[in-house]
Amino acid sequence: MAHGPSAIARALEVPVTLFGSRKPDGVLPSNVRWVELPLDYVEGVSEPGLRQPALRPCRAYAASTSASATLAQWFEQHWPCLLVVDVSVEVALLARLCSVPTIYLRQHGERSDSAHRLAYDTAQGLLAPYPQAMAAAGDPWAGKTFHSGWLSRYNGRVVREAEPGTVLLISGHGGSGLSAGYARAVARQCPAWQVRVAGPTSMGEGSANLQWLGVLADPADEMQRAEIVVGSASDSLVSEAAALGCRYVAVGEQRPFDEQSDQARRLDAWGAALGLEEGWPAAERWPALLEQARALDGLAWQQGAPPEAARRAARWLQAQLAQVQPPS
């Protein structure tokens, strides 16, 4: 379970059931129950293209049927209930066919395809885990969307003083343009900076101003230590950088629906972070980019990740649930 949804689950004052194919790490809160669902894809079969509609043909028929049966049985046994859906249009539509109201999580990117429109239109409400300032202009679903602010495990963390002249490069697990060779090239182009690299990037040879950190289970200390943090424009990293008050350079990695490029563009337009919607730039651009990032106000954009973000989302969800429950 991602850290944002986990924080919301802990803040809810009602029983919570989590459905998924991967059990969350750590100990679940006392009000949370886990139900495992089979994987909804066939291993070795890749997703065709990066801009395919969200409502895709089912390739794992037995798993999909089993998961649908599990969900439908749960709906029957736990009515009145409310289903919060992260990215599955199929699950959202199954719930609506079972007359179960849904809350669908908003994501950045081009979501005007018929599948997303159907999920958004049929949802009772939409939860945007980011601040109102990041909303798209002219959003047709603005009236049913609640903005919680960025959600992360670090909401409410005290901001620490960074070490001048340090930059942290973070590569994620979802595929990244940050390679060992690229990191070495950045270090060569920025001799006045101490470059530290975190994540699953293959470690190469270090240098006087280049250090490999490997995968960090809790990167908060390194993120707060760095004067500049550079990573993807993913929801998880952006929310963590905001909560920690980092001067952040958000790189738009190639993802479905251009979601990261879109988020990088919105961050840059807002001035909260330096957004690079075209992906990782040539190494020789980094001296100027780092100087530009120094002018960012980390405390200003931290306001988009308030300490009470999870509680705000939980209160809104409980209000949505109250609309479903019959009068006592």
Residue pairs with C-beta under 8 A, 6 or more apart in sequence:
1 9
1 18
1 20
1 24
1 25
2 236
3 151
3 152
3 153
3 236
4 129
4 151
4 152
4 235
4 236
4 239
4 310
5 18
5 84
5 86
5 151
6 24
6 153
7 151
7 152
7 153
7 155
7 309
7 310
8 151
8 310
8 313
8 314
8 317
9 16
9 18
9 28
9 29
9 31
9 32
10 29
10 32
10 310
11 310
11 311
11 313
11 314
12 31
12 314
12 317
12 318
13 31
13 314
13 318
14 31
14 318
14 321
15 31
15 33
16 29
16 31
16 32
16 33
17 32
17 33
17 34
17 35
17 74
17 78
18 24
18 28
18 32
18 33
18 34
18 35
19 35
19 37
19 70
19 71
19 74
20 34
20 36
20 37
21 36
21 37
21 38
21 39
21 40
23 34
23 36
24 34
28 34
35 70
35 74
37 66
37 67
37 70
37 71
38 60
38 62
38 63
38 66
38 67
39 60
39 63
40 58
40 60
40 63
40 64
40 67
40 88
40 90
41 59
41 60
42 59
42 60
45 59
47 56
47 256
50 254
50 255
50 256
50 257
50 258
51 110
51 256
51 257
51 258
52 256
53 113
53 114
53 115
54 87
54 89
54 113
54 115
54 116
54 119
55 89
55 90
55 93
55 114
55 115
55 118
58 64
58 90
64 90
68 94
71 91
71 94
71 95
71 98
72 94
72 98
75 81
75 83
75 95
75 98
75 100
76 98
79 100
80 321
80 324
80 325
80 326
81 100
81 321
81 324
82 100
82 101
82 102
82 103
82 124
82 317
82 320
82 321
82 324
83 91
83 92
83 95
83 100
83 101
83 102
83 103
84 102
84 103
84 105
84 127
84 317
85 91
85 92
85 95
85 102
85 103
85 104
85 105
85 119
85 123
86 105
87 105
87 107
89 115
89 116
89 118
89 119
92 102
92 104
92 119
92 122
92 123
93 118
93 119
93 122
95 101
95 102
96 102
96 122
101 123
101 124
101 320
101 323
101 324
102 119
102 122
102 123
102 124
103 123
103 124
103 125
103 126
103 127
103 317
103 320
104 119
104 120
104 123
104 126
104 127
105 126
105 127
105 128
105 129
106 126
106 127
106 128
106 129
106 130
106 141
106 145
107 235
107 257
107 259
108 130
108 134
108 235
108 259
108 260
108 262
108 263
108 266
109 255
109 256
109 257
109 258
109 259
109 260
109 261
109 262
109 263
110 257
110 258
110 262
111 117
111 120
111 257
120 126
120 141
121 141
123 144
124 144
124 320
124 323
124 324
125 144
125 145
125 146
125 316
125 320
126 141
126 144
126 145
126 146
127 145
127 146
127 148
127 313
127 316
127 317
128 134
128 135
128 145
128 146
128 147
128 148
129 148
129 149
129 150
129 151
129 235
129 239
129 309
129 313
130 147
130 148
130 149
130 150
130 235
130 238
130 239
130 304
131 147
131 149
131 150
131 303
131 304
131 305
132 147
133 270
133 272
133 304
134 147
134 263
134 266
134 267
134 270
134 304
135 142
135 145
135 147
136 266
139 145
146 313
146 316
148 309
148 310
148 312
148 313
148 316
149 304
149 305
149 306
149 309
149 312
150 238
150 239
150 242
150 243
150 304
150 305
150 309
151 239
151 305
151 309
151 310
151 313
152 236
152 239
152 240
152 242
152 243
152 305
153 240
154 220
154 240
154 243
154 244
154 305
155 243
155 305
155 306
155 307
155 308
155 309
155 310
156 243
156 307
157 220
157 224
157 243
157 244
159 224
159 244
159 245
159 298
159 299
159 302
160 224
160 225
162 224
162 225
162 226
162 227
162 247
163 194
163 225
163 226
163 227
164 227
165 192
165 193
165 194
165 227
166 193
166 194
166 196
166 225
166 226
166 227
166 228
167 190
167 193
167 194
167 195
167 196
167 226
167 227
167 228
167 229
167 230
167 290
168 196
168 197
168 198
168 222
168 223
168 225
168 226
168 228
168 229
168 230
169 178
169 183
169 186
169 195
169 196
169 197
169 198
169 199
169 230
169 231
170 178
170 197
170 198
170 199
170 219
170 223
170 229
170 230
170 231
170 232
170 237
171 178
171 197
171 198
171 199
171 200
171 201
171 231
172 199
172 231
172 232
172 234
172 236
172 237
172 253
173 199
173 200
174 232
174 234
174 253
174 255
175 253
175 254
176 199
176 201
176 232
176 253
177 251
177 253
177 279
177 280
178 197
178 199
178 201
178 251
178 280
179 201
179 202
180 197
180 201
180 202
180 203
180 204
181 204
182 280
182 283
183 195
183 197
183 201
183 204
183 210
184 204
184 205
184 207
184 210
185 283
186 195
186 283
186 286
187 193
187 195
187 207
187 209
187 210
188 207
188 283
189 283
189 284
189 286
189 287
190 209
190 286
190 287
190 290
191 209
193 209
193 290
194 209
194 211
195 209
195 210
195 211
196 210
196 211
196 212
196 213
196 222
196 226
197 203
197 210
197 211
197 212
197 213
198 213
198 214
198 215
198 216
198 219
198 222
199 214
199 215
199 216
200 215
201 212
203 212
203 214
204 212
206 212
213 222
216 222
219 240
220 240
220 244
223 229
223 240
223 241
223 244
223 246
224 244
224 245
224 246
226 246
227 247
227 294
228 246
228 247
228 248
228 249
228 290
228 293
228 294
229 241
229 246
229 247
229 248
229 249
230 248
230 249
230 251
231 237
231 241
231 248
231 249
231 250
231 251
232 250
232 251
232 252
232 253
232 260
233 250
233 251
233 252
233 253
233 260
233 261
233 263
233 264
233 267
233 275
233 277
234 253
234 255
234 260
234 263
235 263
237 250
238 248
238 250
238 263
238 267
238 273
239 305
241 248
241 250
241 273
242 248
242 272
242 301
242 302
242 304
242 305
243 302
243 305
244 298
244 302
245 298
245 299
245 301
245 302
246 298
247 273
247 293
247 294
247 296
247 298
248 267
248 273
248 274
248 293
248 296
248 298
248 301
249 273
249 274
249 275
249 276
249 289
249 293
250 260
250 263
250 264
250 267
250 268
250 273
250 274
250 275
250 276
251 260
251 264
251 276
251 279
251 280
252 258
252 260
252 261
252 262
252 263
252 264
252 265
252 275
252 276
252 277
252 278
252 279
253 260
253 279
254 260
254 261
254 279
255 261
261 277
261 278
261 279
262 277
263 275
264 275
264 276
264 277
265 275
265 277
266 275
267 273
267 274
267 275
268 274
268 275
268 276
268 277
269 275
270 301
271 296
272 296
272 300
272 301
272 304
273 296
273 301
274 289
274 292
274 293
274 296
276 289
281 289
306 312
